[in-house]
Amino acid sequence: LTAGQLTPEVLKAWEMSCNQFFLHKDTKDEDKVRKVAWGMQDPLIQDWYLTDQERLEGLTFKQYINEVRSYFLPRGWSDILRRKMLASTQGQRPFSEWAVEVLSQNTLLRGTASHITDVYLLYHLESHMNADLAADYYAEGITETNLREWIELVRLLDEKRLCYLANFDSALRADR
C-alpha cells in the first residue's frame, strides 16, 4: 500500500491482496498483521503502526483492518457511502453498468452497519431504474427474488430497450 490518500476502495483492494497473500503463503492467523503491516508504505501509517506495534500485532487481521479504517478513513465514511449509493439512479446509462456500481459500493460496506442486504439492494435498483425500463419491467411481470438472477433478467430487458433506442436514433438520422 503506497503513500497517498487512503480511501475505502484503496483499503479494500489492499485487504483483498493481503488475503490472497495469506492464502498463497499459508500464513498463520497470529502472524498475519506482522507479515503485512510493513507493506503499508505511507509514513503516517507506519508511524501509527510503530507507536502501537505490540498491541496491533496482537490483533486478528480483521480487527487490524477495522482499526485502520477507524483511524484513517473519515468519520462516518460508511454512512456517507451508503447515502451516496442509495441516492444513485440509473439515468440513461445501461442498467448493468449502474447495478455493478451499486453492488461494488455495497461491497466496500461489508462488515459495517451500513452494508445493505440483497433484498434491499433489489428494492433500491427497482425503484431507481430508468422510467422507461421500469415501465417495461412492470409490463413484463418479473417476480424473481434472487438478486443476481433478477439483475440478469432486468439487464436483458434493458438491452432490448437500448437496442430499440439505438434503432430509433439511427432511423431519425437517416431521415435527415
Buried (B, 14 or more C-beta within 10 A) or exposed (E): BEEEEBBBEBBBEBBEEBBEBBEEEEBEEEEBBBBBBEEBEBEEBBEBBEEEEEEBBEBEBEEBBBBBBEEBBEEEBBEBBBEEBBEBBBEEEBBBEBBEBBBEBBEBBEEBEBBBEBEEBBEBBBEBBBEBBBEBBEEEEBEEEEBEEBBBBBBEBBEEBBEEEEEEEEEEEEEE
